[in-house]
């Protein structure tokens, strides 16, 4: 938990005064937090997750080429890039460079949106006790006002370890809030 707080504070200090967002979601036994800010035409993010049941955690730092656009009268927000993950799962540790992206679509430019993300690190960029790593999720959200949204979602975060096991760091539903400033 301390690692998540320290990572979020470090990210906030890097971009003091810049536009950004804080995204926090919870399940019964898991908390995930992410801070993102613009870095030119890119998006820099720092975040982490802690699973109380298993005492598993992850922290990540990412950089995405990101932006939003209008497509057939609908708003589309997307980004492609990578994240560096440090993960502790099943008393094993791994570090991974994962490539992937995220997308959010608001049909008719309305307040309801759906989105998802996926990041994957193959064996060549996964070190220590890991063989490869996968982080994916989907969500449905309701934008209460510009830059503030409530959402529900489902995530799959899984580590494939050198000992031939593949435990989930976290898997399941969550509720959250994203606040832009």
Secondary structure, DSSP 4 states (H G I P E B T S, - for coil): -HHHHHHHHHHHHHTTTS-EEEEEEE-SSEEEEEEEEEETTEEEEEEEEEETTTTEEEEEEEEEEEEEEEETTEEEEEEEEEEEEEEEETTEEEEEEEEEEEEEEEGGG-SEEEEEEEEEE-GGGEEETEEEEEEEEEEEEEEEETTEEEEEEEEEEEEEETTS---EEEEEEEEEEEEE-
